[in-house]
Amino acid sequence: MLKYYFTAALVGIFLTACAKKQEFLPITIQKTCQTPIVSYQLESIEIGKFNDLKIPQKQVLSQLENALQASGCFIKANSNTPRYYNLQSVYGSVILQTAQGGFWQYTSQSTAIIEIRLAFSNDNETRFYNSKAFLENTANKFLGIGSNSTLDSTHIQLTLNNAIHSAINKATQDLLK
């Protein structure tokens, strides 16, 4: 009988050791405009002081343009249109990794933080919209069995989407006023 309890406990430990915890809530673009209200020309996308996740500018550019189009409020145009803005963007990313425990139980955690700043400017004004997105991934090891916490390209993509979508939603709400 004791043998069965011991076996059940070991199976439970092995199953738990492989478990990973990810906390993620996706942010979607709020499509609030039936027709575009702002025309823009993308002037620049710059990498900030840190880019630990090594996110390429082309990836940010593609996702930013897709999000602007998905909102329904923005259209790429030249400076001859009303409500025209030059758009500049700066982004950065940081990875925070922590670990605690020992041989019996070990927990590692990876946190991705991506921040983006959009600046819409014309001759009369400049409007800034900042956003920051986080993703935490936690993994546990028991008796040395299990894996360390990692962030893969899917995690990074989802976190970047959240940062961009949040900034675009803020810009949309403000420019609709």
SEMAR-519555 format. One line per 2 residues: number of its first residue (from 0); their letters; for each residue y, x, z of N, C-alpha, C, O. Coordinates in nm, 3 decimals, decimal comma. Atoms other than C-alpha are relative to their C-alpha. Example, Ala and Ser with C-alpha at 12.3 -4.5 7.8 and 13.67 -1.06 7.14 Angstrom:
REM SEMAR-519555
0	as	-0,119:0,089:0,000:-0,450:1,230:0,780:0,120:0,090:0,000:0,118:0,194:0,066; -0,119:-0,082:-0,006:-0,106:1,367:0,714:0,109:-0,077:0,073:0,220:-0,026:0,090
This chain:
REM SEMAR-519555
0	ml	-0,119:0,083:0,000:0,000:0,000:0,000:0,126:0,087:0,000:0,221:0,059:-0,073; -0,113:-0,091:-0,006:0,240:0,282:0,086:0,019:0,070:-0,134:0,132:0,100:-0,175
2	ky	-0,004:-0,064:0,131:0,151:0,440:-0,247:0,077:-0,088:-0,100:0,153:-0,034:-0,181; -0,070:0,091:0,091:0,282:0,128:-0,432:0,150:-0,002:0,027:0,230:-0,006:-0,066
4	yf	-0,142:-0,002:-0,034:0,612:0,130:-0,242:0,065:0,129:-0,048:0,177:0,129:-0,100; -0,051:-0,129:0,044:0,656:0,498:-0,316:0,016:0,002:-0,152:0,117:0,051:-0,203
6	ta	-0,007:0,005:0,146:0,580:0,442:-0,687:0,115:-0,090:-0,045:0,189:-0,054:-0,137; -0,109:0,091:0,035:0,821:0,146:-0,704:0,135:0,066:0,027:0,229:0,050:-0,052
8	al	-0,126:-0,069:-0,032:1,093:0,353:-0,535:0,030:0,107:-0,105:0,145:0,121:-0,147; -0,021:-0,104:0,102:1,045:0,639:-0,784:0,041:-0,062:-0,134:0,131:-0,011:-0,201
10	vg	-0,038:0,068:0,125:1,060:0,400:-1,081:0,145:-0,048:0,009:0,221:-0,033:-0,087; -0,138:0,045:-0,020:1,381:0,251:-0,938:0,100:0,114:-0,010:0,206:0,099:-0,069
12	if	-0,088:-0,117:0,005:1,534:0,594:-0,895:0,016:0,049:-0,144:0,127:0,079:-0,187; -0,008:-0,045:0,139:1,448:0,694:-1,252:0,082:-0,094:-0,086:0,160:-0,049:-0,170
14	lt	-0,079:0,097:0,077:1,594:0,373:-1,395:0,147:0,009:0,034:0,233:0,002:-0,055; -0,139:-0,010:-0,042:1,911:0,409:-1,191:0,062:0,132:-0,044:0,181:0,138:-0,074
16	ac	-0,052:-0,131:0,039:1,944:0,777:-1,278:0,051:0,000:-0,143:0,144:0,073:-0,177; -0,041:0,004:0,141:1,976:0,693:-1,644:0,113:-0,097:-0,026:0,166:-0,102:-0,137
18	ak	-0,104:0,102:0,020:2,231:0,418:-1,590:0,137:0,066:-0,012:0,169:0,159:0,062; -0,137:-0,046:0,017:2,585:0,480:-1,711:0,091:-0,120:0,016:0,060:-0,231:-0,028
20	kq	-0,095:0,108:-0,022:2,882:0,275:-1,610:0,124:0,027:-0,085:0,185:0,133:-0,076; -0,120:-0,010:0,083:3,162:0,214:-1,860:0,086:-0,121:0,027:0,038:-0,235:0,024
22	ef	-0,093:0,109:-0,022:3,466:0,007:-1,785:0,095:-0,006:-0,118:0,173:0,086:-0,142; -0,084:0,010:0,118:3,638:-0,120:-2,097:0,034:-0,146:-0,028:-0,054:-0,232:-0,030
24	lp	-0,048:0,131:0,037:3,846:-0,423:-2,182:0,087:0,017:-0,123:0,197:0,072:-0,113; -0,077:-0,023:0,123:3,963:-0,427:-2,545:0,129:-0,083:-0,005:0,133:-0,197:0,039
26	it	-0,127:0,067:0,023:4,323:-0,516:-2,627:0,007:-0,034:-0,148:-0,016:0,052:-0,234; -0,007:0,042:0,140:4,367:-0,716:-2,945:0,146:-0,015:-0,042:0,236:-0,031:0,041
28	iq	-0,134:0,021:0,055:4,668:-0,747:-3,173:0,031:-0,148:0,005:-0,049:-0,231:-0,036; -0,044:0,139:-0,003:4,861:-1,066:-3,114:0,067:-0,030:-0,134:0,175:0,022:-0,163
30	kt	-0,057:0,036:0,130:4,923:-1,215:-3,458:0,097:-0,115:0,024:0,059:-0,232:0,023; -0,100:0,100:-0,037:5,247:-1,395:-3,374:0,095:-0,035:-0,113:0,176:-0,127:-0,099
32	cq	-0,093:0,027:0,110:5,429:-1,386:-3,709:-0,075:-0,050:-0,123:-0,177:0,007:-0,162; 0,056:0,050:0,126:5,349:-1,592:-4,017:0,048:0,084:-0,118:-0,024:0,103:-0,216
34	tp	-0,057:-0,088:0,101:5,578:-1,371:-4,226:0,064:0,119:0,071:0,104:0,107:0,187; -0,059:-0,119:-0,064:5,710:-1,020:-4,157:0,146:-0,024:0,040:0,223:-0,088:-0,032
36	iv	-0,138:0,010:-0,049:6,030:-1,000:-3,952:0,070:0,135:0,001:0,192:0,142:0,016; -0,055:-0,136:-0,004:6,078:-0,622:-3,962:-0,063:0,081:-0,113:-0,184:0,077:-0,134
38	sy	0,053:-0,095:0,097:6,045:-0,373:-4,243:0,016:0,140:0,060:0,110:0,165:0,136; -0,004:-0,134:-0,058:5,975:-0,011:-4,159:-0,042:0,104:-0,102:-0,109:0,075:-0,202
40	ql	0,047:-0,117:0,074:5,926:0,330:-4,308:-0,048:0,099:0,104:0,029:0,140:0,191; 0,056:-0,095:-0,095:5,697:0,564:-4,117:0,057:0,137:-0,029:0,031:0,196:-0,134
42	es	-0,067:-0,129:0,017:5,899:0,880:-4,068:-0,087:0,116:0,045:-0,096:0,218:-0,024; 0,083:-0,111:-0,050:5,665:1,091:-3,855:-0,097:-0,047:0,107:-0,073:-0,144:0,179
44	ie	0,095:0,013:-0,111:5,362:1,103:-3,630:-0,020:0,141:0,053:-0,060:0,231:-0,020; 0,009:-0,133:-0,060:5,363:1,394:-3,389:-0,099:0,000:0,115:-0,119:-0,102:0,182
46	ig	0,088:-0,019:-0,114:5,114:1,527:-3,139:0,085:0,050:0,115:0,164:0,143:0,099; -0,076:-0,039:-0,118:5,259:1,554:-2,789:-0,050:0,132:0,058:-0,119:0,210:-0,009
48	kf	0,033:-0,127:-0,066:5,212:1,837:-2,542:-0,151:0,022:0,014:-0,199:0,135:0,003; 0,144:-0,011:-0,019:4,842:1,762:-2,484:-0,073:-0,087:-0,102:-0,030:-0,198:-0,133
50	nd	0,090:0,077:0,085:4,568:1,650:-2,722:-0,142:0,046:0,030:-0,213:0,094:-0,058; 0,131:-0,045:-0,045:4,255:1,725:-2,520:-0,114:-0,064:-0,079:-0,218:-0,001:-0,098
52	lk	0,105:0,070:0,074:4,056:1,468:-2,719:-0,001:0,038:-0,148:-0,086:-0,009:-0,225; -0,010:-0,049:0,138:4,159:1,639:-3,045:0,001:-0,114:-0,103:-0,075:-0,113:-0,200
54	ip	-0,013:0,114:0,090:4,258:1,313:-3,214:0,086:0,043:-0,118:0,200:0,084:-0,099; -0,078:-0,042:0,117:4,369:1,389:-3,572:0,111:-0,098:-0,034:0,099:-0,218:-0,010
56	qk	-0,114:0,083:0,037:4,703:1,260:-3,698:-0,038:-0,106:-0,103:0,014:-0,217:-0,098; 0,042:0,097:0,102:4,534:1,090:-3,995:-0,065:-0,122:0,064:-0,046:-0,235:0,017
58	qv	0,065:0,111:-0,070:4,327:0,878:-3,756:0,104:-0,090:0,066:0,095:-0,213:0,058; -0,105:0,077:-0,065:4,634:0,771:-3,559:0,082:-0,074:-0,105:0,115:-0,192:-0,087
60	ls	-0,076:0,063:0,108:4,825:0,701:-3,881:-0,072:-0,122:-0,055:-0,011:-0,228:-0,070; 0,080:0,110:0,055:4,547:0,483:-4,019:-0,004:-0,118:0,097:0,018:-0,232:0,056
62	ql	0,009:0,108:-0,098:4,505:0,283:-3,698:0,136:-0,064:0,025:0,145:-0,185:0,045; -0,135:0,053:-0,022:4,881:0,246:-3,650:0,040:-0,093:-0,114:0,089:-0,203:-0,091
64	en	-0,035:0,084:0,115:4,935:0,113:-4,002:-0,084:-0,128:-0,004:-0,032:-0,235:-0,038; 0,085:0,119:-0,004:4,638:-0,124:-3,969:0,049:-0,099:0,107:0,051:-0,220:0,083
66	al	-0,047:0,086:-0,109:4,772:-0,258:-3,638:0,134:-0,065:-0,035:0,154:-0,183:-0,007; -0,129:0,057:0,042:5,125:-0,305:-3,776:-0,023:-0,113:-0,100:0,040:-0,219:-0,089
68	qa	0,029:0,102:0,100:4,985:-0,498:-4,071:-0,069:-0,121:0,064:-0,039:-0,235:0,029; 0,076:0,109:-0,063:4,747:-0,704:-3,851:0,089:-0,092:0,082:0,057:-0,210:0,099
70	sg	-0,089:0,084:-0,082:5,036:-0,828:-3,635:0,070:-0,106:-0,084:0,108:-0,210:-0,032; -0,069:0,093:0,088:5,191:-1,000:-3,936:0,151:0,010:0,008:0,221:-0,055:-0,069
72	cf	-0,144:-0,010:-0,023:5,539:-0,899:-3,814:0,066:0,117:-0,072:0,189:0,122:-0,081; -0,055:-0,123:0,057:5,581:-0,565:-3,993:-0,045:0,016:-0,144:-0,157:-0,020:-0,181
74	ik	0,034:-0,030:0,139:5,591:-0,465:-4,357:0,063:0,134:-0,036:0,178:0,162:-0,001; -0,054:-0,126:0,050:5,631:-0,123:-4,515:0,099:-0,030:-0,110:0,069:-0,108:-0,201
76	an	-0,103:0,028:0,101:5,949:-0,122:-4,720:0,099:0,113:-0,007:0,092:0,210:0,068; -0,107:-0,100:0,010:6,249:0,076:-4,830:0,121:-0,045:0,081:0,121:-0,154:0,139
78	sn	-0,115:0,026:-0,086:6,586:0,087:-4,658:0,092:-0,110:-0,050:0,192:-0,141:0,017; -0,087:0,104:0,053:6,737:-0,188:-4,874:-0,034:-0,139:0,054:0,026:-0,238:0,012
80	tp	0,040:0,130:-0,053:6,568:-0,466:-4,676:0,069:-0,028:0,133:0,105:0,065:0,204; -0,061:0,031:-0,130:6,716:-0,652:-4,378:-0,096:0,035:0,114:-0,218:0,038:0,095
82	ry	0,076:-0,041:-0,120:6,599:-0,550:-4,027:-0,093:0,116:-0,031:-0,212:0,113:-0,002; 0,074:-0,119:0,038:6,491:-0,213:-4,155:0,005:0,102:0,114:0,109:0,123:0,175
84	yn	0,009:-0,104:-0,104:6,373:0,057:-3,910:-0,078:0,120:-0,053:-0,171:0,105:-0,132; 0,082:-0,119:0,015:6,253:0,414:-3,933:-0,093:0,004:0,120:-0,049:-0,020:0,233
86	lq	0,098:-0,002:-0,108:5,937:0,449:-3,728:-0,046:0,143:0,023:-0,090:0,212:-0,069; 0,052:-0,130:-0,041:5,850:0,765:-3,539:-0,099:-0,024:0,114:-0,080:-0,114:0,196
88	sv	0,102:0,017:-0,102:5,544:0,805:-3,320:-0,038:0,136:0,058:-0,045:0,237:-0,014; 0,051:-0,119:-0,069:5,431:1,061:-3,063:-0,119:-0,047:0,082:-0,112:-0,151:0,148
90	yg	0,118:0,036:-0,079:5,086:1,054:-2,905:-0,058:0,123:0,067:-0,033:0,237:0,025; 0,067:-0,108:-0,070:4,883:1,260:-2,665:-0,123:-0,053:0,070:-0,138:-0,174:0,088
92	sv	0,122:0,041:-0,069:4,551:1,257:-2,486:-0,038:0,104:0,104:-0,012:0,224:0,089; 0,045:-0,086:-0,109:4,405:1,398:-2,166:-0,139:-0,045:0,041:-0,169:-0,164:0,039
94	il	0,131:0,029:-0,057:4,050:1,418:-2,031:0,001:0,046:0,145:0,038:0,160:0,175; 0,017:-0,036:-0,140:3,995:1,412:-1,657:-0,149:-0,011:0,032:-0,212:-0,112:0,004
96	qt	0,141:0,003:-0,035:3,650:1,503:-1,531:-0,016:0,034:0,147:0,043:0,130:0,197; 0,028:-0,024:-0,141:3,526:1,481:-1,174:-0,150:-0,007:0,022:-0,223:-0,071:-0,054
98	aq	0,141:0,003:-0,036:3,190:1,536:-1,010:-0,011:0,015:0,151:0,068:0,084:0,215; 0,024:-0,014:-0,144:3,055:1,498:-0,660:-0,147:-0,024:0,028:-0,217:-0,092:-0,047
100	gg	0,139:0,018:-0,040:2,724:1,513:-0,483:-0,075:0,130:-0,005:-0,017:0,238:-0,015; 0,086:-0,117:0,001:2,431:1,748:-0,483:-0,129:-0,033:-0,071:-0,132:-0,116:-0,162
102	fw	0,128:0,015:0,067:2,067:1,765:-0,581:-0,054:-0,143:0,014:-0,105:-0,198:-0,084; 0,057:0,133:-0,023:1,966:1,430:-0,428:0,072:-0,108:-0,080:0,010:-0,193:-0,143
104	qy	-0,079:0,096:0,078:2,248:1,232:-0,583:0,126:0,070:-0,048:0,196:0,135:0,029; -0,113:-0,067:0,064:2,513:1,354:-0,824:0,068:-0,102:-0,091:0,002:-0,166:-0,173
106	ts	-0,076:0,094:0,083:2,788:1,144:-0,984:0,108:0,077:-0,075:0,184:0,153:-0,016; -0,106:-0,061:0,081:3,007:1,261:-1,271:0,079:-0,112:-0,067:0,025:-0,217:-0,103
108	qs	-0,087:0,100:0,060:3,302:1,075:-1,415:0,093:0,068:-0,100:0,153:0,172:-0,070; -0,093:-0,046:0,103:3,498:1,130:-1,737:0,100:-0,111:-0,025:0,062:-0,227:-0,042
110	ta	-0,106:0,098:0,027:3,831:0,957:-1,792:0,083:0,049:-0,117:0,135:0,161:-0,117; -0,086:-0,029:0,114:4,011:0,950:-2,125:0,130:-0,076:0,019:0,129:-0,195:0,049
112	ii	-0,132:0,063:-0,008:4,384:0,880:-2,116:0,073:0,032:-0,130:0,091:0,148:-0,166; -0,073:-0,018:0,126:4,570:0,825:-2,442:0,133:-0,073:0,014:0,138:-0,189:0,055
114	ei	-0,134:0,059:-0,008:4,944:0,764:-2,453:0,065:0,008:-0,138:0,049:0,106:-0,210; -0,072:0,003:0,128:5,153:0,664:-2,753:0,140:-0,055:0,022:0,161:-0,144:0,104
116	rl	-0,139:0,046:-0,005:5,526:0,617:-2,800:0,045:-0,029:-0,142:0,034:0,056:-0,231; -0,055:0,039:0,129:5,676:0,428:-3,091:0,151:-0,011:0,014:0,200:-0,067:0,112
118	af	-0,147:0,009:0,002:6,046:0,461:-3,175:0,041:-0,063:-0,132:0,024:-0,004:-0,239; -0,055:0,069:0,116:6,197:0,208:-3,415:0,151:0,023:0,003:0,217:-0,015:0,100
120	sn	-0,144:-0,029:-0,002:6,546:0,320:-3,515:0,063:-0,033:-0,135:0,001:-0,023:-0,240; -0,082:0,018:0,120:6,819:0,228:-3,762:0,141:0,046:0,035:0,159:0,112:0,137
122	dn	-0,137:-0,047:-0,025:7,195:0,289:-3,783:0,060:-0,059:0,128:0,151:0,000:0,186; -0,059:0,070:-0,115:7,264:0,045:-3,496:-0,072:0,020:0,132:-0,009:0,010:0,237
124	et	0,075:-0,005:-0,125:6,989:0,100:-3,242:-0,129:0,079:-0,014:-0,176:0,107:-0,124; 0,134:-0,059:-0,010:6,672:0,273:-3,131:-0,075:-0,074:0,110:-0,024:-0,090:0,221
126	rf	0,084:0,073:-0,097:6,393:0,083:-2,956:-0,128:0,079:0,021:-0,194:0,119:-0,074; 0,118:-0,077:-0,037:6,113:0,260:-2,770:-0,106:-0,093:0,060:-0,074:-0,185:0,136
128	yn	0,112:0,075:-0,054:5,770:0,117:-2,692:-0,109:0,099:0,038:-0,163:0,170:-0,047; 0,100:-0,093:-0,053:5,528:0,313:-2,472:-0,125:-0,076:0,040:-0,120:-0,191:0,084
130	sk	0,126:0,059:-0,043:5,166:0,245:-2,404:-0,096:0,111:0,041:-0,094:0,221:-0,012; 0,099:-0,095:-0,049:4,888:0,417:-2,216:-0,132:-0,077:0,016:-0,133:-0,187:0,071
132	af	0,131:0,063:-0,013:4,516:0,335:-2,234:-0,096:0,097:0,069:-0,088:0,219:0,050; 0,096:-0,078:-0,078:4,234:0,454:-2,008:-0,141:-0,047:-0,032:-0,163:-0,164:-0,064
134	le	0,141:0,036:0,004:3,857:0,462:-2,035:-0,073:0,091:0,097:-0,060:0,213:0,092; 0,079:-0,077:-0,096:3,628:0,569:-1,753:-0,148:-0,016:-0,034:-0,194:-0,125:-0,066
136	nt	0,144:0,001:0,022:3,265:0,662:-1,800:-0,063:0,075:0,117:-0,028:0,190:0,144; 0,063:-0,058:-0,118:3,048:0,730:-1,496:-0,150:0,008:-0,021:-0,211:-0,085:-0,074
138	an	0,145:-0,017:0,009:2,694:0,865:-1,485:-0,052:0,055:0,133:0,018:0,131:0,201; 0,062:-0,044:-0,125:2,459:0,925:-1,192:-0,129:0,076:-0,029:-0,201:0,047:-0,124
140	kf	0,127:-0,072:0,002:2,177:1,170:-1,137:-0,063:-0,015:0,138:0,005:-0,007:0,240; 0,075:0,002:-0,124:1,908:1,131:-0,874:-0,114:0,100:-0,013:-0,189:0,098:-0,110
142	lg	0,102:-0,104:0,000:1,681:1,421:-0,788:0,006:0,085:-0,128:-0,096:0,129:-0,179; -0,019:-0,082:0,119:1,829:1,609:-1,085:-0,033:-0,070:-0,131:-0,028:-0,008:-0,237
144	ig	0,037:0,074:0,121:1,724:1,337:-1,330:0,117:-0,089:-0,042:0,172:-0,161:0,040; -0,112:0,077:0,053:1,989:1,177:-1,550:0,089:0,091:-0,082:0,056:0,207:-0,106
146	sn	-0,090:-0,080:0,083:2,279:1,296:-1,757:0,141:-0,002:0,059:0,175:-0,087:0,141; -0,140:-0,004:-0,041:2,639:1,393:-1,701:0,081:-0,098:-0,083:0,041:-0,137:-0,193
148	st	-0,089:0,091:0,068:2,921:1,164:-1,800:0,063:0,068:-0,121:0,107:0,182:-0,112; -0,063:-0,053:0,121:3,050:1,214:-2,154:0,081:-0,110:-0,068:0,060:-0,228:-0,043
150	ld	-0,078:0,094:0,081:3,300:1,051:-2,386:-0,031:0,032:-0,146:-0,008:0,143:-0,192; 0,031:-0,024:0,141:3,187:1,009:-2,745:0,112:-0,054:-0,088:0,211:-0,108:-0,039
152	st	-0,106:0,040:0,094:3,388:0,931:-3,057:0,028:-0,150:0,005:0,141:-0,192:-0,019; -0,021:0,145:-0,012:3,336:0,555:-3,009:0,092:-0,030:0,118:0,182:-0,113:0,106
154	hi	-0,086:0,018:-0,117:3,492:0,574:-2,661:0,144:0,036:-0,034:0,237:-0,037:0,001; -0,135:-0,047:0,034:3,788:0,769:-2,797:0,067:-0,097:-0,096:0,185:-0,128:-0,081
156	ql	-0,052:0,095:0,098:3,833:0,529:-3,090:0,047:-0,129:0,069:0,155:-0,179:0,040; -0,035:0,124:-0,071:3,834:0,223:-2,860:0,123:0,019:0,089:0,208:-0,070:0,098
158	tl	-0,115:-0,027:-0,087:4,080:0,382:-2,620:0,127:0,018:-0,083:0,233:-0,031:-0,044; -0,114:-0,015:0,090:4,312:0,483:-2,905:0,044:-0,137:-0,052:0,164:-0,166:-0,057
160	nn	-0,034:0,136:0,043:4,294:0,126:-3,040:0,078:-0,074:0,108:0,178:-0,139:0,079; -0,069:0,070:-0,109:4,396:-0,009:-2,700:0,144:0,048:0,015:0,235:-0,033:0,031
162	ai	-0,136:-0,054:-0,015:4,697:0,224:-2,676:0,090:-0,049:-0,113:0,202:-0,093:-0,089; -0,080:0,042:0,115:4,817:0,140:-3,027:0,025:-0,150:0,004:0,138:-0,195:-0,017
164	hs	-0,015:0,146:-0,003:4,754:-0,234:-2,994:0,098:-0,045:0,108:0,178:-0,135:0,086; -0,093:0,034:-0,108:4,939:-0,250:-2,664:0,145:0,029:-0,040:0,234:-0,052:-0,016
166	ai	-0,136:-0,036:0,042:5,243:-0,069:-2,808:0,051:-0,095:-0,108:0,167:-0,137:-0,104; -0,040:0,093:0,107:5,248:-0,292:-3,118:0,029:-0,139:0,059:0,125:-0,204:0,018
168	nk	-0,025:0,131:-0,063:5,221:-0,606:-2,902:0,134:-0,001:0,074:0,207:-0,100:0,068; -0,130:-0,010:-0,068:5,518:-0,487:-2,692:0,114:-0,004:-0,101:0,214:-0,073:-0,079
170	at	-0,104:-0,003:0,102:5,722:-0,414:-3,005:0,018:-0,139:-0,062:0,130:-0,184:-0,082; -0,006:0,134:0,060:5,636:-0,753:-3,155:0,075:-0,097:0,091:0,164:-0,169:0,046
172	qd	-0,064:0,091:-0,095:5,737:-0,943:-2,842:0,149:0,028:0,011:0,230:-0,065:0,016; -0,142:-0,036:-0,013:6,065:-0,752:-2,816:0,079:-0,034:-0,127:0,189:-0,087:-0,120
174	ll	-0,072:0,021:0,126:6,160:-0,776:-3,184:0,009:-0,148:-0,038:0,092:-0,186:-0,121; -0,007:0,144:0,025:6,092:-1,152:-3,188:0,117:-0,065:0,075:0,155:-0,178:0,044
176	k	-0,109:0,058:-0,080:6,375:-1,207:-2,936:0,126:-0,013:-0,081:0,228:-0,060:-0,030
